[in-house]
Amino acid sequence: MKIQRCKGMRDLSPAEMNVFHYLVGVYRDSFLKWGYQEVRTPTIEYLHLFTSAGTLTPGMLGKVYSFLDWDGWSGERVVLRPDGTIPVARMYVDKMQGLARLFYTANTFRFDEGADKNRERWQCGAEIIGAGVTIADAELIALSSEILKKLDINAEVRLSHAGLIRAVLGKLGLDREEQHQVFDKILDGDTKALARIGKKAPELNKSLLSLLSLKEQTPESLKNQKEKLCREIPEIEKPLNDFLSIISVLDELGIKYQVNIASGGVFEYYTGIIFQFYAGKEKIGGGGRYDKLISAMGGSNVPASGFALYLDRLMELIKVQAIPGNNTQKILVKISGDSVREAFQVADDLRLAGYIAEIDLDGRKADWILEVKSKAPAFTLSNKDKSIKKDAQSIKDVIKLLGVQGDN
């Protein structure tokens, strides 16, 4: 009987791993040059890390993989991490203080129905912990935009703000529990939730509804509504000023974006700006500000913000042929006679010279075939179709021949 892989899990072939490592190399280069340090967190975390601080929406919590980690006479319920940011925040509370720029590569696990739904997802992410200024949020958007540009992915940036959404919900006369429920629906992707609840409040001004339901709003439209909105909802002034301040910095940096206040971001821990990246209709990343997460985990009152890019989705947008270095020549080292030791040494020398060198096991074809012999001439180099065939007496001569042929 053929054994199937677990439902929703994914194998990565050699070609896919080539793309994966290319992506990792591109974003690691950007992260390191921007001053971020790499971290890694466990795949398994305690369930209460994601529940006690109200960090995930009920919709998200319903999709986690949880089980009892039995230890002697007692056990603790644990989960396969469903998110990358929350474990990094926990680690910061455990080990760090002050300003920290951190990045990571992690697989996350969420249960989704359907045979074609991935339940293991890979993402790269970055966090700025300890900075509450507008420029930190703008830096993250600029950094993620740089990475996508390096990957030649034309992405659209969509902006929202958790503070604005919460201020509007407060205006609707909902109790705290109802506000949480509607907010969770928005964060879980129900973009029409605010419009539906707004219809139940006829006293709500039309300008307020337009703030929440219209897409592709301009900064000018928000500025024009500011006075009226602040008069109707005094609590909206602070998040609106913060939102406009971030937009102003993005304009100065020349970063294009769309304003869509009613769009969500999946995570309940967001307190400020929420930004998402789309390639066409496909969401390929997102992030935002989460100033209350560190303190909710027992740390001090430390502001923070971060983002993640979804590697599985990015891999589908990258053309393998376009990957730099993907065309490195492969040389098949063929052993003739009693020249095993010499063949392995020659393969090492070729690798040091920058070539891919394989010991011949099954006679497969390669860009070049190098026959290593125990008698003169020591080496015979030929190409795939045998149209070029050259003898050489030393590995230096072989490398020189390869260089000449590579220039032609």
N, C-alpha and C positions, 0 to 999 in steps of 0.2 A: 504494500500500500504506500502510495506517495504521501509523504508528510508535508502538510501545508504550513506556511508561516502564519503567525498569529494575525488575526483579523485586524486590519488597520495599521499594521506595522509595515515597514518598507525595507527592502534590500537595496543597497547602492552598488551598482556594477563598477568595474574599473573605470569605464568612461565617465560615469556619474561622479565617482570619487575625484576624478581629474577636475571636473567642474567645481566640486565642493571645495577642494583645496585651493583652487584659483580664487574663489570668492573669499575664503578665509584669508588668503594672502593679501588681497586688495584691502579688506577692511582693517586687518591688523596693522598694515602699513600706515593707514590714515590715523587709526586710534593712537598708535605709538608716537607719531609725529605731532599729534595734537596734545600730547602729554598725559595720555591715559595709561593706566597700569592694568595688566591682565590678572583676573582672578578666576577661580573655579569653585563651585559649590556642589554639595552632594546631590545625587539623583533622588534620594529618598529624604523626605523631611517629615516632621510631625504634623499631623492634620491640623492641630490647633494653631500652627503658624499661619494658616490660611483662613481660620475662622474667628479666633479670639479678637483679632484687630479689625474684623469686618473688611478684610482686604479683597475678597472676591465676591462677585455678585452671586445670588442663589443659582442663577442659570449656569454659571461657571462651576460652582461647587457640586452641582448635580452631574458633572462630567469628569470628576477626578477619579483616578484609580486609587482606591484606599484598601488597606488590609491591616490585620492585627500583627504587629511585630512582637511575637511571643518571647518573653525573657523570664525564664524561671516560672514563678507562680503568678506573675503579673505581665501585662502587656500594654503596649501603647499603640494607638491607631496611627498609622503613617500613610503617606501618599507618595506616588511618583510625582515629582514637582510639575504642577500645571503652568508655572510661570517662572521667568528668570529673574525678575526684579526683586520679588519678595525675599528669596534666599540671600541675594546680595545685600539687601537691607539688614537682614538678620546677622550676616557676617560682619557688617559694619558696626552694629551694636556690640557684637562680641569682641572685636579686635581693633577697631579704629576710632579715631576722633578727628575733628577739624575737617578741612576741605579734602575731599578724595575724588579723583577722576578715575573711574574703574570701567573695565569692559570684560566681556565674557563670550564664550561660545557654549551653548547648552542645548540638550534635547529636552523637550517638554512633552507631557502626556495628558491628553484629554480624550474622554470617551465621546465618540460621535457615531451616530447611526449611519448605515449605508455601507455597501461593500467598497465603494470608491473613496471613502473618507479616511484621511490619514489620522491616526491616533497618536503617533509619535511625530513630533515636529521639531525641526532644528531652527535655532535663531541665534543671531549675534546681537548683543546689546551693549549699551553704554549708560553709565549713571554719573551724574554730578551730585555728590552728597556734601552738604555744608555750604551751599551758595543759594541765596534766595533772591538774587537780582535778576532782572529781565534779561540781561546779557547772557546769563547761563542758559536760559531756554532758547534764545536765539542761536547760541553756539551749537546746541544739540541739533537743531534743525539744519543749520549750515553744514555741520559735520556729516549728518546722514545724507544730505543733498550732494555733498562732495563724493561720498562713496558710490551713490547711485550714478552720478555723472561718470566716474571712473569706469563703471561697469557698462556704460553706454545705454543706460535704462532711462527712458524719458518718463519721469514720475510726476504726478500731480500732488501738491501738498494741500490738505484740507485742514482748516483750523476751527476749533471749538474752544469752549472754556467751561470747566465744571462749575466755577463760581457763578457764572451767569445763569446756568441751568438751575442751580440750587436756589438762587435768588428769585427766579421766576416761579419755581415750585412753592416757595414760601408765600408768594403773592396769591396763589390759587386757593388759599384757605384750607389746604390739606393738613391733616395731622402728621406727626413725624413719621409714623409707619407708612402712611400713604405716599409721603414724599420719597421715602426710600424705595418703595415699590416702583413708582414711576421712573425715578432716577436709574434704577437697575434695568428697567426695560429699555431706556435710552442707551445705556452702556452696552446692553446685549444686542444692540443693533436695530431696535424698533424706532426708526426715525420719525414715525407718525404718532408716537405716544403723546408728545406735547400738544400736537394739533387736536387730538381726541379729547384730552383733558381740558384744553382751552375752550372747547365748545360748551363745556359744562359750566363755564364761568363767563356769562354774557357781559359782566361788568368789566371784563378785561379789555383794555384798549386795543384797537386794531394794530397799532404800531408795535405793541408787544408781541402779538401773534406773528406779525411779519418778521420780527427778530428771530423767531424760533422756527418758522416753517419755510422761509425762502432760502434757496440755495444761491451760491455765487454772489453773495452780497459784497459790496465794496466798502472799504474803510470809510469813504465819504458818507455812505448811507448810515453807518453806525454813528459817526460823529454828528450827523444831522438829527438822529433820534436821541442822542445822549441826554439833552436837557429834559425832554419829555419823559424819557424812561426813568431818569433819576428823580424826577418829581413824583412819578407814580410809585416807584419802588426805590426808596432811598438806599436800600441794601445793595442795589445793583451798581452803585457808583464805583466802589473800590474794584470789583472784578472787571468792570467795563474799562476803567482807566488802565488796569494792568493789561488787559487784552489789547487795547489801542496802543499801549507803550511797546508791546512785543511786535505788533504789526509795523509800527514806525521803524523799529530796528531792522526788520526784515526788508522793508522798502529801501532803507539805506544800504543794505547789503545786496540789493538787487535780486532777492529771492522771490520767485513768483508763488502765489498761493490762492486758494479759494476760501472764503468764509462760509461756514455751514454750522451754525450754532447747535442745531438739533442733532447733529451726528454724534454718535457715542464713541467710546473707546474701550469697552469691555471690562475695565477694571474700576472697582468702586473706590480705590484709594486715591484717585485723582482729585486734586483740590484746585487746580488752576488751568493753565493752557493745556489743551489736548490737540495733538497733531497726528495726522494719518497720511500715509503715502499710498497712492494708487497708480498702477500701470493699467490704463484702460479701466475696466470694471473690477480688476483684481486688486485687493488690498495686499500690499507687500511689506507693510511695516507701520509702526505707530509709536507714540509715546506721549508724555505729558509730565506735569508737575504734581508731586505727591508730598506736600509739606508735613502731613500728620502721620506718615507711615512709620518713621523712625521712633517717634515718641510712643506710638501705639504698641511698639514691640518692646517697650521698656527702656528705650534710649532717651537721650535728652531731646529738647525741642529743636531739631535740626531740619532745615529745609532741604529738599532734594527734587531732582527731576531726571528723566531718562527716556530711552527709546529702545526699540528692538526692530531689526529687519528679519524677515522670514526667509531663511535660506532655501527651504523646499520650493517656495514660489519663485525666488530669484533664479534658482537652477534651471527652471523651465524657460527663462527668458534669455539665458546665455547660450550663444552659439559656440560649440566646442572648437570649431575651426578658428575662431577669433581669439582663443586663449594664447597669450604670449608664451613662447617656449614649448607649445604643443607640437611643434614640428621638429623637435630634436631628433637627429638621425639615430637609428637603431642599427647596431652591428651584431651579427650572429657569429660567435666564435666557435668554429668547428674544429674538433680535436681529431687529428690524424696520427695514427700510430701510438707511441708511448709518450705523448706530449701533454698529459693531463696537467701537471704542475705548471708547465710553461703557458698553457692556455688560460688557466686561472690568473696567473700573473699578468698576462697580456690584457685580460678583461679588466683587471684593476687599473692598469695604466690607461686604458681607453676611458674608463669612468672618470679618472682624475683629469683627463683632457676634455671632459664635458660631453662625452657620448653616452648613449644607453648601450650597454654591452650585456648580451645574454650568452650563456653557454648553450650550444646546440644540443637539444635533447630529442627532437623529433623531425629534424630536417625542414622546419618551416622556413618560409621566405622572410627576408628582411631587406632594409635599404641596401645594406652591404653584408657580404659574407667574408669572414676572414678565416682562412684555413691555417691552422698552426701545425707545422710538421716537425718531425724529429730529424729530418735531413734537409740539406740545402735544396732550393731556397727555403728559408725558415717560415716565410709567410707568403700566402697568395690571397690577394684582395680582389673580389669581384662584386659587381653590382647585381641587382635583383634579376635582370634579364640576361646577364652574362655578356652584355655588349662591351663592358669594360673589365679587363682582367690584368692585374699587375702583380709582379713578384717583388718582394722586399726582404732585406736581410735583417732588419731590426724594427722594433716597435716604433722608434722615432721616425723611420722611413715610412711606416704605415700611416702614422698620424699626419706626416707631411703630405702623403698622397691623398688622404681624406680631405685635408685642408684645400689642396689644389682642386680636387673634384667639386668640393663644396662651393668654391668661388666661380665655377663654370656654370 
